[in-house]
Amino acid sequence: MRRTHEEDGDPARAPSGTPAPDPGHAASGSPAADPARAPASGTPAGDPARAPSGTPTGAPVSGTPAVGPARAASGTPAAAPAPVTPAAYPGTHPAGHGPLRYGPALPGSGLSVPPGIVRAALAAAGTEEAAPVGGGPDLLRAAAGYWERRGAGARPDRIAAAPGGAPLLLAVAAALGGDVLTPRPCPAWWLPQARLLGRTTYTVPTPAECGGVPDPYALLETVRRVRAEGGDPRLLVIAVADDPTGTVAPPELVHEAVEAAAGAGLHIVSDETWRDTTHPASHGREPEPARPAGMAPDRVTVLVDLAGALLPGDWPAAVARFPATAGGGALHDAVLDVLAGTGARIAAPVAAAARHVLTEPAEVTARTAASARVHGRIAAAVHDTLRRADVLALPPTAGRHLYADLGPLRAALAARGVTDAQELEDHLGTLLGMPAPGGHRFGDALTSLRVRLDTAAFLGTDPRLRAQALTVPDPLEMPQVKRALTRCATALDGLRADARRREPTS
């Protein structure tokens, strides 16, 4: 049986297939340390009206999100939940860990915005027309062309656009109903969408060789246990090119996970935001992310968040492609209903910029390739620094992140008062001079000593120097990159030396 991360030396993590225990600090966007939460694993944060873990509140009607109070079978509203007070939600206080309003920033490239994108946005800035719900015809045709060039047939009437991946994922979860499963760890913005709807979320461990997809055996066991407890799992979210680990899942593993999910009756959202950011390989071919939609065409919705990967991180735009079946059409329509109900329309300048990047002019494709080269070089250097300091991390092959496990340095960190992921986030962020969000924001246990590192932070803050990174022969030779790497190495080497001094002598 394939080894999972749970089996690779972290005693705090649950056994394979067991939903992760609630550490008291939910993933990014969820209130932490909420005493109103049920102790059972998988119970959503902050909903005192919810039944115990795994008990559904009832499927929504025709794609309407279940955002109101739970209703009894007769239609009579259930007893009103206790009022929300600061005392009930200490995680929203500065003294708490992981407040709702705080989370890792949306990803950015750390590079300047290409002129063509700026021109496209400015050209549309003078219009007062509201964009249609789900995106205008030009944007949908551009999205269809984007997928067709990748060998995936796409119909504009099976595509929807929204102001960011989070609103689009929320709309899909609302339309499908039921409980949500994700791999652990997962992007910080996935879990809050389900929890905002009052849905139970379950995280499933990933295999040892990558992130982004659950171990298939653990997935089936989790689904079995959830249903045995009265739960209603319906949606699995995966990423073939993963944030936070920066890895690309092997095609055979993706196939096993998709086959297991489809056999269990789950719908799958394949987040392919980072598909086009694979790092150039130093030898051989760069990894090619798998295509889950080709493995189970009637059960996979493909989502691409353009912000960060193709657009600036604070220009919210995302597109989703639904199955070309009657069921896919019904899901598409239900998602449009949710987007309309929440007012989730893309602003005209951002829609124009999104349309521009989806048509992939030469400027965009060249910039994407150059950005992948820069971030790949930095990611490899950071990984080497982590490895020399006895820090565990999978070799990154896509995107702009690494996921570091400082468990081997636990003794040295404890001596400095660092005993959980939030304290590590604070401590390491100060040591490195850059954000280092803790693993509890990505679905991991608070007791784990994991952080996500962002390669863009190593490029510094000077826009002129950042722009030069695209053209220099080796970005590692740039002064600001050298300084950031040296600071990282110095901080981690000090922790390693301290940890080794504390090792028991025989």
C-alpha positions in Angstrom: 0.0 0.0 0.0 1.3 3.5 -0.8 2.8 5.4 2.1 1.1 8.6 3.1 2.5 11.7 4.8 0.9 10.5 8.0 3.3 7.6 8.0 6.4 9.7 7.4 7.2 10.6 11.0 4.5 12.9 12.2 2.8 11.2 15.2 0.4 14.2 15.5 -1.4 13.3 12.3 -4.3 10.9 12.1 -4.0 7.4 10.7 -4.5 7.0 7.0 -8.1 7.6 6.0 -9.1 9.1 9.4 -10.4 12.7 9.2 -7.9 15.0 10.8 -8.6 16.0 14.4 -9.7 19.6 14.8 -6.6 21.3 16.2 -8.6 24.3 17.3 -7.0 26.4 14.6 -8.9 26.0 11.4 -7.5 26.5 8.0 -7.2 30.0 6.7 -10.4 31.9 6.7 -11.9 29.8 9.5 -12.2 31.0 13.1 -9.6 29.3 15.3 -9.9 28.0 18.9 -13.7 28.1 18.7 -15.2 26.6 21.9 -18.5 26.2 20.1 -17.0 23.6 17.7 -17.9 20.0 18.2 -14.9 17.9 19.2 -15.6 15.4 16.4 -13.3 15.5 13.4 -14.6 17.2 10.3 -17.2 19.4 12.0 -17.3 22.9 10.4 -16.1 25.9 12.5 -18.4 28.3 14.1 -21.8 26.8 13.6 -23.3 25.8 17.0 -26.6 24.8 15.3 -24.8 22.0 13.5 -25.4 18.4 14.4 -22.4 16.3 15.4 -19.7 15.5 12.9 -20.9 13.8 9.8 -24.6 14.6 10.2 -25.8 16.6 7.3 -28.2 19.5 7.7 -30.0 18.6 4.5 -29.2 19.1 0.9 -29.8 22.5 -0.6 -32.7 22.9 -3.0 -31.8 23.3 -6.7 -28.3 24.7 -6.1 -29.3 27.2 -3.5 -26.5 27.6 -0.9 -27.5 26.5 2.6 -26.6 29.7 4.3 -29.7 30.1 6.5 -30.6 28.3 9.8 -31.1 24.6 9.7 -34.7 23.7 9.0 -36.7 20.8 10.4 -38.4 18.3 8.1 -41.7 20.1 8.4 -40.1 23.4 7.2 -40.2 25.0 10.6 -37.0 26.9 11.3 -34.8 25.2 13.9 -34.0 27.0 17.1 -31.9 30.1 16.5 -28.2 29.6 17.2 -26.5 31.4 20.1 -25.6 35.0 19.2 -22.1 35.5 17.8 -20.0 37.3 20.4 -16.3 38.1 20.7 -16.1 35.8 23.7 -17.4 32.9 21.6 -14.9 33.5 18.8 -11.5 34.2 20.4 -9.8 33.5 17.0 -11.1 36.8 15.8 -9.1 38.7 18.4 -5.5 39.8 17.9 -4.6 37.4 20.7 -6.1 34.5 19.0 -4.5 32.3 16.4 -5.7 32.4 12.8 -8.5 35.0 12.8 -11.1 34.9 10.0 -9.8 38.1 8.5 -6.3 36.9 8.3 -4.9 34.3 5.9 -2.0 33.9 3.4 -2.1 36.5 0.7 -3.3 35.5 -2.7 -0.3 34.3 -4.8 1.5 36.8 -6.9 4.5 36.4 -9.2 6.6 39.1 -7.6 7.2 40.4 -11.1 5.9 43.5 -13.0 2.6 43.4 -14.8 3.0 42.8 -18.6 2.1 45.9 -20.7 -0.5 44.0 -22.8 -2.5 43.1 -19.7 -2.5 46.7 -18.5 -3.6 48.0 -22.0 -6.4 45.5 -22.1 -7.7 46.6 -18.7 -7.4 50.3 -19.4 -9.3 49.9 -22.7 -12.3 48.5 -20.8 -12.1 50.9 -17.9 -14.4 53.4 -19.4 -17.5 51.2 -19.8 -20.4 51.3 -17.3 -22.0 48.1 -18.5 -22.3 45.4 -16.0 -20.7 42.1 -17.0 -23.1 39.2 -17.4 -23.3 36.7 -14.6 -20.8 33.9 -15.4 -18.9 36.0 -17.9 -19.5 37.7 -21.3 -19.4 35.8 -24.6 -15.9 37.0 -25.5 -14.5 35.9 -22.2 -16.2 32.5 -22.5 -15.0 31.9 -26.1 -11.4 32.9 -25.0 -11.6 30.3 -22.1 -12.9 27.7 -24.5 -9.9 28.3 -26.8 -7.5 28.1 -23.9 -8.8 24.6 -23.1 -9.0 23.5 -26.7 -5.3 24.4 -27.2 -4.6 21.9 -24.4 -6.5 19.1 -26.1 -9.6 19.5 -24.0 -12.8 20.1 -25.8 -14.8 23.0 -24.3 -18.2 24.5 -25.0 -18.8 28.2 -24.0 -22.2 27.2 -22.7 -20.4 24.8 -20.2 -18.0 27.5 -18.9 -18.6 30.0 -16.1 -16.4 32.9 -15.0 -16.3 34.5 -11.6 -14.3 37.2 -9.7 -11.8 34.7 -8.3 -11.4 31.0 -7.6 -13.0 31.3 -4.1 -16.4 32.6 -5.2 -16.4 30.0 -8.0 -15.6 27.1 -5.7 -18.2 28.3 -3.2 -20.8 28.4 -6.0 -20.0 24.8 -7.1 -20.1 23.5 -3.5 -23.4 25.3 -2.9 -24.9 23.9 -6.1 -23.8 20.3 -5.3 -24.7 20.3 -1.6 -23.4 17.7 0.8 -20.0 17.4 2.5 -16.7 18.3 1.0 -13.4 16.4 1.0 -9.9 17.7 0.2 -6.4 16.4 0.4 -4.3 17.4 3.4 -2.6 19.8 3.1 -4.6 21.9 0.6 -4.7 25.5 -0.6 -5.8 27.9 2.2 -8.8 29.1 0.3 -10.6 25.8 -0.3 -11.9 24.9 3.1 -13.4 28.2 4.1 -15.8 28.1 1.1 -17.4 24.9 2.3 -17.5 26.1 5.9 -19.1 29.4 4.9 -22.0 27.2 3.6 -22.1 25.3 6.9 -20.9 22.2 5.2 -18.8 19.5 7.0 -15.3 19.3 5.5 -13.0 16.2 5.7 -9.3 16.3 4.9 -7.6 13.1 3.6 -3.9 12.5 3.8 -1.8 12.8 0.6 0.7 10.1 -0.6 4.3 10.5 0.4 5.5 11.5 -3.1 3.3 14.6 -3.7 0.5 16.8 -2.6 -2.7 17.9 -4.3 -4.5 14.6 -4.4 -5.6 12.2 -1.6 -4.2 8.8 -1.2 -6.9 6.7 -2.9 -7.1 4.0 -0.2 -7.4 6.7 2.5 -10.1 8.5 0.4 -12.3 5.4 0.1 -11.9 4.7 3.8 -12.8 8.2 4.7 -15.9 8.2 2.5 -17.0 4.9 4.1 -16.6 6.2 7.6 -18.4 9.5 6.9 -21.3 7.7 5.4 -21.4 5.2 8.3 -21.7 8.2 10.6 -24.6 9.6 8.6 -22.6 12.1 6.5 -23.2 13.0 2.9 -19.9 13.4 1.0 -20.5 14.7 -2.5 -17.5 16.8 -3.6 -13.8 16.1 -3.7 -11.4 19.0 -4.6 -8.0 18.1 -6.0 -5.0 20.0 -7.6 -2.8 18.2 -10.2 -0.2 21.0 -9.7 -0.4 21.8 -6.0 -0.3 24.8 -3.8 1.0 24.6 -1.0 3.6 21.8 -1.8 4.6 23.0 -5.2 4.5 19.4 -6.6 2.9 17.8 -9.6 1.0 14.6 -8.9 2.1 11.6 -11.0 -0.6 10.7 -13.7 -1.0 7.2 -12.3 -1.8 8.5 -8.8 -4.2 11.0 -10.2 -6.0 8.2 -12.1 -6.3 6.1 -9.0 -7.7 9.0 -7.0 -10.2 10.0 -9.7 -11.2 6.4 -10.2 -11.8 6.0 -6.4 -13.7 9.2 -6.2 -15.9 8.4 -9.2 -16.6 4.9 -7.9 -17.6 6.4 -4.6 -20.1 8.7 -6.3 -18.3 12.0 -5.7 -18.1 14.9 -8.1 -14.5 16.2 -8.5 -13.3 19.8 -8.9 -9.9 19.8 -10.5 -8.1 23.0 -9.5 -5.7 23.5 -12.4 -4.6 27.0 -11.5 -0.9 26.2 -11.5 -0.9 23.8 -14.6 1.0 26.3 -16.7 3.7 27.0 -14.1 5.7 23.8 -14.2 9.4 24.4 -13.6 11.8 23.7 -16.5 13.6 20.5 -15.7 17.4 20.6 -15.3 17.5 17.3 -17.2 14.8 15.5 -19.2 11.3 16.8 -19.7 9.4 19.0 -17.2 6.5 17.3 -15.5 3.2 17.3 -17.4 0.2 17.6 -15.1 -2.5 14.9 -15.6 -6.0 15.7 -16.9 -8.6 14.4 -14.5 -11.4 15.5 -16.8 -10.2 13.0 -19.4 -10.4 10.2 -16.8 -14.0 10.8 -15.7 -15.5 13.2 -18.2 -19.0 13.2 -16.6 -17.7 13.8 -13.0 -15.0 16.4 -13.2 -15.3 20.2 -13.2 -12.0 22.0 -14.1 -11.3 25.3 -12.3 -8.5 27.8 -13.2 -7.9 30.8 -11.0 -6.2 33.3 -13.3 -5.1 35.6 -10.4 -1.5 34.9 -9.5 -0.7 32.4 -12.3 -1.6 34.5 -15.3 -3.0 37.8 -13.8 -1.7 39.9 -10.9 -2.7 38.3 -7.6 -5.2 41.1 -6.7 -7.0 41.0 -10.1 -9.7 38.4 -9.3 -10.8 36.3 -12.2 -11.4 32.5 -12.6 -13.1 30.2 -15.1 -14.6 26.7 -14.7 -15.4 24.1 -17.3 -18.3 21.8 -16.6 -18.9 18.3 -18.0 -20.5 18.3 -21.5 -23.4 16.2 -20.3 -26.9 16.9 -19.1 -25.7 16.7 -15.5 -22.9 19.1 -16.3 -25.4 21.5 -17.9 -27.6 21.4 -14.8 -24.6 22.0 -12.5 -23.5 24.9 -14.7 -26.9 26.5 -14.5 -27.1 26.0 -10.7 -23.7 27.6 -10.4 -24.8 30.6 -12.4 -27.8 30.9 -10.0 -25.5 31.1 -7.0 -23.2 33.6 -8.7 -26.2 35.8 -9.5 -27.5 35.5 -6.0 -24.2 36.6 -4.5 -23.5 39.3 -7.0 -20.3 37.6 -8.2 -19.6 39.4 -11.5 -16.1 40.2 -12.8 -15.4 43.9 -13.2 -15.1 44.9 -16.9 -11.4 45.9 -16.8 -10.4 42.6 -15.1 -12.6 40.6 -17.5 -10.8 42.3 -20.4 -7.5 41.4 -18.9 -8.6 37.8 -18.3 -9.8 37.5 -21.9 -6.4 38.8 -23.1 -4.4 36.3 -21.1 -6.7 33.4 -22.1 -6.1 34.1 -25.8 -2.4 33.6 -25.0 -0.6 36.1 -27.2 3.1 35.7 -27.6 3.8 38.2 -24.8 1.8 36.2 -22.3 3.3 32.8 -23.2 6.8 34.2 -23.1 6.2 35.8 -19.8 4.7 32.6 -18.3 7.7 30.6 -19.4 10.2 33.2 -18.1 8.3 33.4 -14.8 8.4 29.6 -14.4 12.1 29.6 -15.0 12.7 32.3 -12.4 10.6 30.7 -9.7 11.9 27.2 -10.6 15.5 28.3 -10.0 14.6 30.0 -6.7 12.5 27.1 -5.5 15.3 24.6 -6.2 17.7 26.8 -4.2 15.4 27.2 -1.3 14.7 23.4 -1.3 18.5 22.8 -1.2 18.7 25.2 1.8 16.0 23.4 3.6 17.5 20.0 3.0 20.9 21.0 4.3 19.2 22.2 7.5 17.5 18.9 8.1 14.1 20.4 7.2 11.8 18.1 5.3 10.2 19.2 2.0 9.2 17.6 -1.2 11.2 18.9 -4.3 9.0 21.6 -5.9 8.2 21.2 -9.6 5.5 23.8 -10.2 4.1 27.0 -8.9 5.7 29.4 -6.4 5.6 27.6 -3.1 7.4 25.0 -0.9 5.9 23.2 2.1 8.5 22.8 4.8 8.2 20.5 7.8 10.5 21.6 10.7 9.6 18.6 12.8 13.2 17.5 13.0 14.1 20.8 14.6 11.3 20.6 17.2 13.6 20.6 20.3 15.4 23.7 19.2 12.2 25.5 18.4 10.6 24.4 21.7 13.6 26.0 23.5 12.6 29.3 21.8 9.0 28.9 22.8 7.8 27.6 19.5 5.6 24.6 19.9 2.9 24.8 17.2 2.3 26.0 13.7 1.0 29.4 14.6 4.0 30.1 16.8 6.3 28.8 14.1 4.6 31.1 11.6 5.3 34.1 13.8 8.8 33.1 14.7 10.0 32.1 11.3 8.4 35.1 9.6 10.5 37.3 11.8 13.7 35.3 11.3 13.3 35.2 7.5 11.8 38.6 7.0 9.0 37.2 4.9 5.6 35.6 5.4 5.7 31.9 6.4 2.1 30.9 7.0 1.7 27.8 9.2 0.4 24.5 8.1 -2.8 24.9 10.2 -3.9 27.3 7.5 -3.7 24.5 4.9 -5.7 21.9 6.8 -2.8 20.4 8.8 -2.9 19.9 12.5 -1.8 22.9 14.7 0.7 20.6 16.4 2.6 20.0 13.3 5.6 22.3 12.6 4.9 23.1 9.0 5.0 26.3 7.0 4.6 27.4 3.4 7.4 29.4 1.8 6.7 31.7 -1.2 9.5 32.0 -3.8 8.2 35.5 -4.9 9.3 36.8 -1.5 12.9 36.0 -2.4 12.7 38.6 -5.2 12.6 41.5 -2.8 10.3 44.5 -3.1 12.0 46.8 -5.6 9.9 46.7 -8.8 12.9 47.5 -11.0 15.0 44.6 -9.6 12.1 42.2 -9.8 11.6 43.1 -13.5 15.3 42.3 -14.2 14.8 38.8 -12.8 13.1 37.9 -16.1 16.1 38.7 -18.2 19.2 37.9 -16.2 21.0 34.6 -17.0 20.6 33.4 -13.4 18.3 35.1 -10.9 20.2 33.5 -8.0 23.0 35.9 -8.7 20.8 38.9 -8.1 21.8 40.7 -4.9 18.3 40.7 -3.3 17.9 37.0 -4.0 21.3 36.2 -2.6 20.5 38.2 0.6 17.2 36.4 1.1 18.7 33.0 0.5 21.6 33.8 2.9 19.2 35.0 5.6 17.1 31.8 5.2 20.2 29.5 5.4 21.6 31.4 8.4 18.3 31.1 10.3 17.8 27.4 9.6 21.4 26.4 10.1 21.2 28.0 13.6 18.2 26.0 14.4 19.8 22.8 13.1 22.9 23.4 15.2 20.8 24.0 18.3 18.8 20.9 17.6 21.9 18.7 17.3 23.3 20.0 20.5 20.1 18.9 22.2 20.2 15.4 20.8 20.7 12.8 23.6 24.1 11.3 23.7 24.6 7.6 23.9 
